[in-house]
Amino acid sequence: MSIPYAWADHRLLAGAEGQLLFGVEDVSLFHLGREAAEVLARWRAVEPLLLDQAPAPDREVLEEFRRARVLVPVGPGRRRPSPVPSAREPLSTLVLEVAQDCNLACRYCYADGGTYRGAPRLLRPELARRAARYLVEASGPHSEVTLVLFGGEPLMNVPAVRAAVEEAERAGRAAGTTVRFSLTTNGTLVTDEAAEFLGAHRVSVSVSLDGPPDVHDANRPTRAGAGSYAAARRGLARLLRSPRAPVAARVTLPPSQWGRAGEVFDHLIGLGVHEVGIAPASPVTRAFLPTEEQEDLLLREFGALADRFLGAADRGQVLPFSNLLDLLARIHVGASRSAPCGAGLGYLALDTEGRFYLCHRLVGEEPFRVGDLGSGPRPARVRECLEAMAAPRA
């Protein structure tokens, strides 16, 4: 009996030397020769597709699509991936909420000013050390893990940052595990001492900078309503004096600023950062819901940056636009995701009280609390949370 097939989710793109096929689920990219493009055009609307009913020349090409998982089985025999992978994956990334407090009042903050809908509080250094040890101990077969120092503003709590980094290094050395560190900061509290510590321990730093002063200050005022650009730029300069790990700019733009993405990128590269990533602001209020025109504008701005990226590549250079660098890295290694993000799947967040949550964006949300540092995350609870959120996969 012939197995029926259907086309997996894919997109066709125009390339300089012909058509490209992008496989959405597998993050795969194929150049289509003339024959493959013609066969695809003939059979793309046919579902279900029975390979043995296709003429021999077409069948050979369709078999190649099947081997590339562009054609997939359908019907009762199809093995669909579970919407929720195993919830017992060893820990590979821990986001440590060093400070659930912040000295800024960013317009688009999803964390209620860094407090995550609670009272402002700081992580105790001893709890930071316990969390660092736990990351290494719970990493299973992973030879490398990542500790993310987050907030709020983590540099409001330098003692806990120091404690977490130094303890993770000790635990990593004892276990033969490499621990990588990253820290996200608004830049305004970077002192010479903090910059020296972060550099000495090779902590990758992302500075939340949204571009030129008028753009940045409109988004990221202090609690008193003043602009924060000048202080953030001074902090960035301290980090860049003798960096021993990358210093990146992390940009968040509301829809009203999407037309300035290219300008923002150039401004930040001009400040000396090693990489720039640009993200649309989460729609925390209706004011951040974009219009169709704004969406088109963002696409054009990103398209222009992609064209510049391609031009730089032709000259043997790399344009440090992390949105594209991250995507191309995934395509290059053929990385595919069985879930839309890593929340709960080797990735967890720990709040200042030692409570685990699926993700740093869900800290403080009781339905997504999955355990505590004393007893560890509960796999059954992780899976229950994931299943409650999972959308069915077609």
Secondary structure as the mmCIF struct_conf table of DSSP 4:
data_model
#
loop_
_struct_conf.conf_type_id
_struct_conf.id
_struct_conf.beg_label_comp_id
_struct_conf.beg_label_asym_id
_struct_conf.beg_label_seq_id
_struct_conf.end_label_comp_id
_struct_conf.end_label_asym_id
_struct_conf.end_label_seq_id
HELX_LH_PP_P HELX_LH_PP_P1 SER A 2 ILE A 3
STRN STRN1 PRO A 4 TRP A 7
HELX_LH_PP_P HELX_LH_PP_P2 ALA A 8 ALA A 8
BEND BEND1 ASP A 9 ASP A 9
STRN STRN2 HIS A 10 GLY A 15
TURN_TY1_P TURN_TY1_P1 ALA A 16 GLU A 17
STRN STRN3 GLY A 18 GLY A 23
TURN_TY1_P TURN_TY1_P2 VAL A 24 VAL A 27
STRN STRN4 SER A 28 LEU A 32
HELX_LH_PP_P HELX_LH_PP_P3 GLY A 33 GLY A 33
HELX_RH_AL_P HELX_RH_AL_P1 ARG A 34 TRP A 43
TURN_TY1_P TURN_TY1_P3 ARG A 44 ALA A 45
BEND BEND2 GLU A 47 PRO A 48
STRN STRN5 LEU A 49 LEU A 50
HELX_RH_3T_P HELX_RH_3T_P1 LEU A 51 GLN A 53
BEND BEND3 ALA A 54 ALA A 54
HELX_RH_AL_P HELX_RH_AL_P2 ALA A 56 ARG A 67
TURN_TY1_P TURN_TY1_P4 ALA A 68 ARG A 69
BEND BEND4 VAL A 70 VAL A 70
STRN STRN6 LEU A 71 PRO A 73
BEND BEND5 GLY A 75 GLY A 75
TURN_TY1_P TURN_TY1_P5 PRO A 76 GLY A 77
HELX_LH_PP_P HELX_LH_PP_P4 ARG A 80 SER A 82
BEND BEND6 PRO A 83 VAL A 84
TURN_TY1_P TURN_TY1_P6 ALA A 87 ARG A 88
HELX_LH_PP_P HELX_LH_PP_P5 GLU A 89 LEU A 91
STRN STRN7 THR A 93 GLN A 100
BEND BEND7 ASN A 103 ASN A 103
STRN STRN8 LEU A 104 LEU A 104
TURN_TY1_P TURN_TY1_P7 ARG A 107 TYR A 108
BEND BEND8 TYR A 110 ALA A 111
TURN_TY1_P TURN_TY1_P8 ASP A 112 THR A 115
BEND BEND9 TYR A 116 GLY A 118
STRN STRN9 ARG A 121 LEU A 122
HELX_RH_AL_P HELX_RH_AL_P3 PRO A 125 GLU A 137
TURN_TY1_P TURN_TY1_P9 ALA A 138 ALA A 138
TURN_TY1_P TURN_TY1_P10 GLY A 140 PRO A 141
BEND BEND10 SER A 143 SER A 143
STRN STRN10 GLU A 144 GLY A 151
BEND BEND11 GLY A 152 GLY A 152
HELX_RH_3T_P HELX_RH_3T_P2 PRO A 154 MET A 156
HELX_RH_AL_P HELX_RH_AL_P4 VAL A 158 ALA A 175
TURN_TY1_P TURN_TY1_P11 GLY A 176 GLY A 176
STRN STRN11 THR A 178 THR A 185
BEND BEND12 GLY A 187 GLY A 187
TURN_TY1_P TURN_TY1_P12 THR A 188 LEU A 189
HELX_RH_AL_P HELX_RH_AL_P5 ASP A 192 ALA A 200
TURN_TY1_P TURN_TY1_P13 HIS A 201 ARG A 202
STRN STRN12 VAL A 203 SER A 208
BEND BEND13 GLY A 211 PRO A 212
HELX_RH_AL_P HELX_RH_AL_P6 PRO A 213 ASN A 219
STRN STRN13 THR A 222 THR A 222
TURN_TY1_P TURN_TY1_P14 ARG A 223 ALA A 224
BEND BEND14 GLY A 225 GLY A 225
HELX_RH_AL_P HELX_RH_AL_P7 TYR A 229 LEU A 239
TURN_TY1_P TURN_TY1_P15 LEU A 240 LEU A 240
BEND BEND15 ARG A 241 SER A 242
BEND BEND16 ARG A 244 ALA A 245
STRN STRN14 VAL A 247 LEU A 253
HELX_RH_3T_P HELX_RH_3T_P3 PRO A 255 ARG A 260
HELX_RH_AL_P HELX_RH_AL_P8 ALA A 261 GLY A 270
TURN_TY1_P TURN_TY1_P16 LEU A 271 GLY A 272
BEND BEND17 HIS A 274 HIS A 274
STRN STRN15 GLU A 275 PRO A 280
HELX_LH_PP_P HELX_LH_PP_P6 ALA A 281 SER A 282
BEND BEND18 VAL A 284 THR A 285
HELX_RH_3T_P HELX_RH_3T_P4 ARG A 286 PHE A 288
HELX_LH_PP_P HELX_LH_PP_P7 LEU A 289 THR A 291
HELX_RH_AL_P HELX_RH_AL_P9 GLU A 292 ASP A 314
TURN_TY1_P TURN_TY1_P17 ARG A 315 GLY A 316
STRN STRN16 PHE A 321 PHE A 321
HELX_RH_AL_P HELX_RH_AL_P10 SER A 322 VAL A 333
TURN_TY1_P TURN_TY1_P18 GLY A 334 GLY A 334
BEND BEND19 SER A 338 CYS A 341
STRN STRN17 ALA A 343 ALA A 343
TURN_TY1_P TURN_TY1_P19 GLY A 344 GLY A 346
STRN STRN18 TYR A 347 LEU A 350
TURN_TY1_P TURN_TY1_P20 THR A 352 GLU A 353
BEND BEND20 GLY A 354 GLY A 354
STRN STRN19 ARG A 355 TYR A 357
BEND BEND21 LEU A 358 CYS A 359
HELX_RH_3T_P HELX_RH_3T_P5 HIS A 360 LEU A 362
TURN_TY1_P TURN_TY1_P21 VAL A 363 GLY A 364
HELX_RH_3T_P HELX_RH_3T_P6 GLU A 366 PHE A 368
STRN STRN20 ARG A 369 ASP A 372
TURN_TY1_P TURN_TY1_P22 LEU A 373 SER A 375
STRN STRN21 GLY A 376 PRO A 377
HELX_RH_AL_P HELX_RH_AL_P11 PRO A 379 MET A 389
HELX_LH_PP_P HELX_LH_PP_P8 ALA A 390 ARG A 393
#
